[in-house]
Amino acid sequence: MKIENKLNIAHKTFTTWKSVPFKEKQKLLKKLAKVLDADAEKFGKIITKEMNKPISQSIAEVKKCALMVRYYADADNILKPEKIKTEFRVSEIHYVPKGVILGVMPWNFPFWQVIRFAVPAILAGNTVVVKHASICFGSGNAIEKIFLEAGFPKGVFQNLEIGHDEVKKVLENPIIGGVSLTGSEKAGREVASIAGKNIKKSLLELGGSDAFIVLDDADFAAAAESGAKSRLLNCGQACNAAKRFIIQKNVEKEFLPVFIKEYQKFVAGDPMKKKTNMAGMARPDLADELENQYDKALKNGAEIILPLVRLSDTEFEPGLIRVKSGNPILQEELFGPLGMVMIAKDDQQAVKLANDIPFGLSDSVWTKDKKRQQFYIDHLESGTVSINKATSSDPRLPFGGAKSSGYGTELSTVALKEFVNVRTVVGK
């Protein structure tokens, strides 16, 4: 089907979908969650075949989608008209859906990212069209079928099998009322500039280089295990993965060996075997890019703790390097199984190191002291601060970044208001 036809279908469906009661939309979401849970293994295999994620992690991704959909199926309707006390007979705030929303989605979480974007937008009364990553068209088409199987009207969710070059044309189409992009900083700048020129709302969830800060009163065993998982699950291909391990100087010798031991538990294996905890990267060119970044870091003074060893076109033995301030690699995002270690003498220096990057997605701080915890909460420049746990997205809590990590909110009921127009109704 031609793209123009799909957009027309989305627009036509919107004219009726926007008036479907909130509770009725939620009933369909409950059906959607059941489909996701029932066929989690089948959908997990699609993910693994497309982007190489270990099957156990792929299935977990689908089940997390079902959990998130159920959250919205039970959420309070925060979009009901609000009555404001004034001298007028009628003073209300209404939340009106924008129309057809374009989602430009990445390959690293082929189901989670798409459904995370689509569900709150659809529940708010919009319809959506998705441009998925080129290696994930199978996931995109499967998700479209899931919405239909759950009973959603045709046109509420549609997958567009288009390339990067066609995104501009779609976004410029008058039918499109807004865009949500999850991807690189470069892609975010391009999409936001097109949206801005066409006066359309944009939401950007971009890269990160998250700090994982381990202080001298931390639970070292828990921090080491959590830190290794945060860096190496999904082969390190996550925007909110721990990427920079900032360790307090006086516990470096005690903590680092514990951390290295946990780190080395991740070994590349067959992604279709459930015991595999790490497979290869999604594409060979991404592995090439990570290798180039590794070489760049070393040329600029980084020291090897664990070498990054390439085992095949996509597989690695995970690497760990010691990096100091000023290394240009700190201005980039490392998307793969390579971690950086930095040393801070005290809390002030740890915060300075954590903030001294272009990104501001999520940081993790490990300390038992509540006053120290509050210091980091008050001074870290990121969309999420996690205390004594690795950063992870939770349907109940807002997710978004600061600085070059983007703007706008996904997840929680806050996301329901991202793609609506706020209308004032006032009269005597």
Secondary structure, 3 states (H helix, E strand, C coil): CCHHHHHHHHHHHHHHHCCCCHHHHHHHHHHHHHHHHHCHHHHHHHHHHHHCCCHHHHHHHHHHHHHHHHHHHCCCCCCCCEECCCCCCEEEEEEEECCEEEEECCCCCCCHHHHHHHHHHHHCCCEEEEECCHHHHHHHHHHHHHHHHCCCCCCCEEEECCCHHHHHHHHHCCCEEEEEEECCHHHHHHHHHHHHHCCCEEEEECCCCEEEEECCCCCHHHHHHHHHHHHHHHHHCCCCCEEEEEEEHHHHHHHHHHHHHHHCCCCECCCCCCCCCECCCCCHHHHHHHHHHHHHHHHCCCEEEECCEECCCCCEECEEEECCCCCHHHHCCCCCCEEEEEEECCHHHHHHHHHCCCEECEEEEECCCHHHHHHHHHHCCCCEEEECCCCCCCCCCCECCEECCEECCECCHHHHHCCEEEEEEEEC
